[in-house]
Amino acid sequence: MTGLRLGPLLRYVDESSATVWIETSRPCAAEVRCADGSGGTARTFQIAGHHYALVEVTGLPSGTTTPYEVLLDGTRVWPPAEDEAFASLPPSVIATPGAEADAGVRVAFGSCRWASPPAGEPDPVGPDALHGLAARIAADPGGERPDVLLLLGDQVYADEVSDATRAYLAARRGLEDPPGDQVADYEEYTHLYYESWLDPLVRWLLSTVPTCMVFDDHDVIDDWNTSASWVADMRATSWWGERVRSGLMSYWVYQHLGNLSPRELEADPLYASVRERPDGTDVLRAFAAKAEADAASVRWSYRRDFGRVRLLMVDTRAARVLAEGERAMLDPSEAAWLREQALDERGAYDHLLIGTSLPWLLPHLVHDVEGWSSVLTRGDKGPRWARFGEWLRRAADLEHWAAFPGSFGELAEVIAEAGTGPDAPATVCVLSGDVHHAYVAEPSWGAEGRGRGSGGRRGRVRGPDARVVQLTCSPVHNSIPLSIRLGFRFGWSAVARGLGRVFARHGRSGRPPVKWRRTGGPWFGNQLMTLTMRGRSSVLRLEHAHTAKRPAPGTGAGQPGPGPEVRLRRVTETELSG
């Protein structure tokens, strides 16, 4: 009998259709069957001995919530009939948006999630925020739930594995040779996804709440694509080629495919090529090799429209230009795409969300040091300073938007242009993670907002009419060392801001094109942010995961397994626009 190895994951959803991703134990015909008679079928495709299907579900009525089940070769495999972990959980559903122009949209987001340990084992990094979200939805299936969950990077950690994965790697190949206790190939990547997504609560959550995903560095390796010399050093190793190809292959299968609409999937030649072959491994491997060698050969960024809300998920890892003197966060094609999508039919959306794993606005000291290091490594201060700048960049992870001053300014220009004029949206929100704390920062344009940073055009930049905010939220489930807490608290201080100016003057990097101030946070903990947008209004909520006593039997659905239950506790709620 064919089994369901992983999934289902509910990915793309619109008013009448959806896609559901699954991994199976062998080739088969996969079917998603909805309670109202709608559904879809697909044959599995094969990558490196693993079998997958992305089932397009059609005929869904708009504005409805429809339970569904998954069948493989005609046999029901979801919901699992004999698995006690799912016995207390409601059916998985597909909730389609309504056609009303003023229908609200609720977007939850965060990043950086280590896999939760098996039920009953202690959690070394505290309660998982996805557990808290799942428990709340399960306890009240008809109540509040996100219309979409944005996972903004580090869905798996290829370079920082759990003790259980380390034991798996040691049993498979030993850890004496590079890359040691990091994943080495596609098969080991599949293990990371199993560990992260087979967790019963997370598995159920991902089956019933649509997700949009984008990678960050740990999906491949820490500081991925920091600089040209970093890439050269990695390519000189014996193991990097297989690692990065496997990382991109697994990302395409497990994350990227589900980001695309059925229309985009139909037009994707790689997807067609993989599906029409008995084994698509070689085709996908060649694609990954080309993507690693030439960032402009593939676009991982994508756009999603949720009624009057536009989401642009931007690849800030693989799309970089790294040659010193030409460094850019986005290659020219990617930068042009972002501008085009932000400005396309501006009157068609009330809120613009720009999802980028790396924050645009950082604590001022961090911003100034990153800009300073970019000047040093470019060679403006001579070869010794250049070597020091590269060392500092790698040692301190100085590779956010601020480390690409021209790109920082270009994003400011796109935001200002998209947010200005009679058809401007009410809000422009930059959604980010990565830095293991949460905060809100707001930029301002004006007399001191000039140019585009180092080497950019000069001249006054008009501030936008929309309210612009940087919303940063991480981690969903990860460690928050004391050094991070102290460092970022200091980084936002007035003393740190003055220290940052010293670095900026030494590097002669010039003033950034916008000023900004922190208006919320910093908050530390495993957490999620949620934006609720209806018409021109937008409300931001931040919630922390915490443990609570398990409810008595018979008092409602809750978290399966022994131990305390994880819940989300509101930390703050703020109106961004009215």
N, C-alpha and C positions, 0 to 999 in steps of 0.2 A: 504493500500500500504506500502511495506517495504521501510524504509528510510535509507539513509546513515548518520550515526551519526558522524563519524569521518573518516578522510582519504579522498582520497587514499594517502598512503605513498609509494613512490617508494623506495625500499630497495636494494636488491641484483640485480646487472646487470652484465652480461658477454657478450661475442660476439654473443650469440644466444638466451639467455633467461633472464628473470627478475622475481622478485617477487614484488607483490603489496599487501600491508596490508590495511585492511578496518575494521571498526566496523559498524554494521548495527542495526536497531531497533528491528529486530526479526529474527528467523531462515529463511534462504533462500538459493538459489543457486546464487552465485556471479560469474560474468563474467567480464573479461577484454578483450575488443575487440579493436584491433589495425586497423589503416586505411589500412594497407597492407594485411589484412586478417589473420595475426597471432593473437594469443590470448591464453586464458586459462580460466578454470572454477574451482570452489571449493565450497563445502558446508561449511556453517558456523559451528563453534563449540561454545559451551556455557561455560562461566565462571561467576559465581555469578550473573546470570540473564542478562549478557551482551553477545552479539553475535559477533564473529570475523571470518574473513577469511584471509588467506594468499594465494593469487592466483599466481600460477606459470605460467608465460607467456612464451611460446615456439615458435620456428620457426621464430625468429627475424633475419633479415639479419644483418651481421656485418657491422660496420661503417656507420650506418644509424640513422636518427632521425625520429621516428614514432609517430604521435599523437595517443592517445588512449582514450577510454571512458569506464565507469564502468556501468554495468547493474545488477540489482537485480531482480531475477525472471523474466527476460526478459525485464524489464523496465529500460530505461536509467536514471541514477541518477547523473552521472558526465560526463561532466561538468554540473553544476546546471543551468537549463534553465531559471529560473525566478529570480535568485539572482543577483541583480544589482552590488553587490560587486565584482562579477567575470566577469562582462560584458566587461570590458576593458582589461582583461588579456588573453594572448594567450592560445591555447590548451595545456593541459598537454601532455608531450612526454616522450618516452623512447629512449635515445640515447645510442646505443651500441658501444663499442670500435671497432676500425678497427683491422685487423689481421696483419698489418705491424709491423715489429720488432722494428722500430724506432718511432712508434706512441707515441705522447706525452701524459702525464698524468698530470692533474691539480687537486690538492687536497687542499680544503679550510678547515680550522679547527678553533675551539674555544670552550669555555665552559662557564658555569654559565649564564643561561638565565632565568630571571623572565618572566612570561607572560606579553605581552604588554596589556595596558588598552584598553577598547573598543574605536572604532574610535570616534574622537572628544573630548575625555577626555584627560586632561593633563597627561603627562608621568613623574612620579616622579623620574625616573632614567635615563632620556634622551633617545635619539633615539635608536631603536633596530637595531643592525647590520644585522639581518636576513631580516628586512624590506628593508634595503639598497640593499642587494644582490638580493632580489626578484624584486625590482623596476628596477635594472639595466638589469636583464635578460629579464623582461617583455618588457622593452623599446626596446630591440634589441635581439629578440629570436634567431637569427642566429649568434649572436656574442659570446663573451667569456662567458663561464659558467664552473663551476667546474665539473669534472668527478665524484667526490664524495665529500660529505660534512661530515666531522668527528665532531661529537658532543661529547666532551671529559668529560662529567660529569655534574651533576646538571641540567638535562633537566627539572626537576620539583623540587619545594622546598616544601617538606612535613612539614617543621618546621618553615618556614617563609612565610606565606600566604598573599595574597592580601586582601584589605578591602572587596572586593566582595566575596572572598572565606570565609573570616571570618564571613560574614553575612550568607552565605550558611550553614556553620557549626553551627552557633548559632540557625538557624531556624530548623536544622535537629535534634540536640541533646543538645543544650545548651553548655556553655563553662566553667561551674563551676568545673566539674570533670576532672582529667587528661585524655588525654593530652591537655586539654584546646583548644586553638585556633591552634592546629596542627592536621593534619589528623590522623584518628584513625583506619580506616579499608579500605577494598578494594574499596567499593563504593565511599569513599571520595578521594581515589587515582584517580579513573576514572574522577572525577570532575577536578582534577589538570591537567590531560592530555587534557580534553576538553578545559579548559581555555587557555592552552598554544598552542594547535594545531588547534583550530577552528578559530583563527585569520585569516581573508581571505588571506592576503599576505603570511603568513607563511604556511597556508594550501596549497596554490597553489605552493609555492616553494618546499615543501616536496613532492608534487605530481610529480614534474618534475626533481628534482635533487636527485640522489641516496644518501642515508645516511648510515653511520656506527655509532653506539652509544656504550657508555659504561657508567656505573654509577659512581658517586662519593658519598660523604657522604650525601648531602642534598636530594638526591633521596630517602633516608631513614631517616636520622637525622644527624645534625651537629656532626662531630667527630666520626662518626660511626666506631666502632672497633678500637678505639684509643689504648686500653690496656686491659689486662685481668681483672683488677679491674673495669674498666669502664663497660665491658660486664656484670660482676657480679652485679654491681649496677643497670644496666638497667633490667636485668632479675628478679631482686627482686621487680620491680614495677608491678602494676596490669595491665598495658596497653601495655607494650613493646612487649609481645608475639604476639598479634594481629597486632600490627603496623609493626613489622619486617616481619612477614609472608605475610602481605598484600603488603608491599613494594617489596618483592622478587617476589610475584605472579604477580603484575602489571608490574614489570620490564620485567619478562619473556614474558608476553603477548605483551606489548606495544613497547618494545625495543629489547629484545634479539632475539626473533624469526626471525626478519627481518635481523639480522646480519649474519644468516646462509645461506649457499648455498642450492639449491634444493637437492643436494646429501646428505648434512649433515642433512637436515630436514627429508629426507626419512629414514635415519639411526637412528633418534632420537626416542627412545622408549617412552619418555614422550609425545612428539608431537603426536605420533600414538595413545597412550592411551587416550589422551584428545579428539582427533577427533573421535574416535570410540564410545565414550559414549554420551548419550543424554545430560549429564551435567558433565563436567570435573573438577568441582570445588574441590571436595574432593581429587582427584588425584593430582591436582596442589598444593593444600594446604599441603598435606603430603610431597610432593617434597620440598616445601619452608621450612617447619619445619625441614626437614633433612638437607637442605643446610645451615640453620642458626646454627644448632647444630654441624655440621661437614663440615667445609669449603672444605675439600678434596673430598666430595661426588659429587661435581659439578664443571665443568669448564666453567666460564663465558668468559674467554679469547678466542680469535679466530684469525685466519689468513685470509687475503685476498690478492690476487695477482692481480695487475692491469698492465698487460703487463710486463715490466721490473722493476716494482716497487712492493716491498713487504711490506705489512702492517701487523704488529703484534699488536693487541689491547690487552692490558694486564690489568687484574683485579687486582687493588692494594687496594681494600677495603675488599672483602669477602674472599680472599685467604690468609689472614694473619695468622701467628703463633704468638700468643700473650703471651704465658707463659714467665715470666721473666727468663732470662738466655738462652732462646731458640728463642727469638723474630726474626721474619723474615717477610719481606714484602710479600713474596710468600712462600707457603708451598712447600715441596720438589718436589712434583709432578708437581706443576705449574712452579717452577724454571727450572726443567728438560725440560718441554715443551717449555719454552721460548728459552732455549739454542738450543734445537733440531730444532725448526723452524727457528731460526736465521742462523744456520749453514747448513741447508738443501739446497743442490744444490746452493751454493753461486754464482756460475757463471751464474745462471739463472736470477739474478736481478742486476740492476745498482744502485738502491737506496733502502736502508732499513729504514723503518719508524717504530718506536716503540712508540705506543700510550699509554700513562699512564696518568691518570687524574692528578696525583701529580708530580710536577717537580722533576727530578733527581738532577739537579744542581741548588742550591738556592743561594741567597746572602750569603757571607761567614759568617757573624755574625749569621744568622739564622741557617745555617748548623752546626756551632760549638755549638750553644746553644742546638740544637736538639740532637747532639751527647752527649753533657754533661748531658742532662736530662736522656738519656738512661742509662748512667753509674750510675747516682744517683739512679734511680728507680730499677736498678738491685741489689742494696744494697752494692755496692763497698765502699761507704763512711759511711755505718751504717744506722740504721732504721730511724733516724730523717731526714737525707738527702734523704732517699728513699721516705718518705712521702712528703717532699718538692718537689722532682723531679716529683712525680705523679701529685701533685697539679699544678705545672708549666706546665707540659705536656698538661693537660686538659685546663688550663686557656689560654694558648698561642697557642693552636692548633699545638703542636710540634709532628707531626705524618707523616712527609714526608719520603722520602727514607733516609734522613740523620738520622732519628730517629731509623733506622734499619741498623746500620753500616755494618754488614755482608752482607746484601742484596745490599747495596750501592756498595760495592766492587765487589760482584758477577756480578752486571749489568755492571760495568766497564770492568770486564774480558770478558763477553759475547760480548760487543761492540768491544773490542780490538781484540778478536779472529775473529769475523765476518768481521771486517774491515781490516784485515791484509792478505797479500799474493797476488800472481799474479791474482787471480780471485776475489779480494776484490771489493766491490761496490765503486762508486765514493763518496757517502755520506752515513752517518748513522745519522739520525735525531731522537731525542727524542722529541715527541710532547706532550705538557702538557698544563694544564690550572690552575684552582683552586685559584690562588693567586691574582686575580683582578688587574693584570697589565701584560704588555707584555715585553719580553726582549729576547735577544739572548746571550747565553753563550757558550764558547768553552773550552773543557778540553784539557789538555796536559799530556802525559805520559813521564816519564824520570827518572832521578836519584832520584827525590823526590817522584816519584809515586811508593810507595812500599806497599806491603801487601794488605789486604782487610779490613782495619779499625780494630776496636776493636775485638780481638780474631781471626783475619784472618791469612791466610798464609803470610809469608814474602818473599821478593825477588823482584828483578827488574821486572817490567812489561813493555814490549815493546809497544810503541805507534803504533796505527793502521796506515795503508796507506790511508784509507778513511778519508775524512774530517768529523769530528764528531761535531755536534752542538745540544745544548739544545734550542728548540724553544717553548716558553711559551706564550700563548695568552688567556687572559680572562680579563673582562667578555664580552660575546656577548651582554648581556642586564642586567645590574645590577648596584648597587650603588658602588661608589668608594670614601669612606670617606677620609677626609683630613688626618686622622691618618694613613691610608694605604699609601697614597702618600708620606707623610713625612717619615714613617717607612721604606719603601722599598728604598727610595732614600738614606737614611742614611745607610741602611743595605748593600748597594753596595759600600760604601765609604771606603777609606783607614783607617780612624779612627775606623770604625766598624770592619774592618778586624783585626786590632790590638786588639780590645776588645775581639773578638771571640777567639783569641789565648790564652787569659787569661783563659777563660772557658775551652778550650781544655786542657791546662796545669793542671788546677785544677782537671779535671776528668781523666787525663792521658789516654785520648782516642786515642792518637796516630794520626799520619798524615793520611789523606784519601789517597786512592791509586792513585788519580789524582789531579792535580791542575787545576784551571779553571779561566777564566776571562770573564767579561761581554764585549761583542763586539757590542751590540746594546740595546738601551733603557736606563732606563725604560720608557715605554709609558703607559699613562693612558687614558682610555676612553672605550666606547663600540666599539668593534673591532673584526676583523677577520684577520687571516694570510692565505696566499695562497702560496703553493709550485707548481711551474710549472717545470716539469721534462721531458726532451726529450733527449734520448740517455744518455750520461754521464753528461749532463748539468743539473743544477738545479738553479732556481731563486726564491728567497723569496720576497714576498710583504706583507706589513702590511697596512691595511686600517681602518680608523675610520669612524663611522657613524656620520652624521651631518644632520641638517635640511636645506632645500632649498625651495625656492618659487615653488609652483606647476606650471608645464608647462601649457600653454594656451590650451584650448580644441582643439582637432584635430591635435596636434603636436606629437602624439605618445602615446603608452600605458604607464601608470604610476601607482602610488600607489592609490588604491581605497580609498574613504572616504574623509571627510573634513580635513582641517588643512594642515600644510606644509608637503612636501614630504621628505622622508628620503633617503639620498644618501651615498655612500661610497667614502671617499676621501683618496687618497694615501698618506701615511706618509713616507714610505721608501721602496726602492726596492734594493735588494742586490743579487749579483751572488754568490752562494755557490760553484758551480763547473762549469767548462767550457767544 
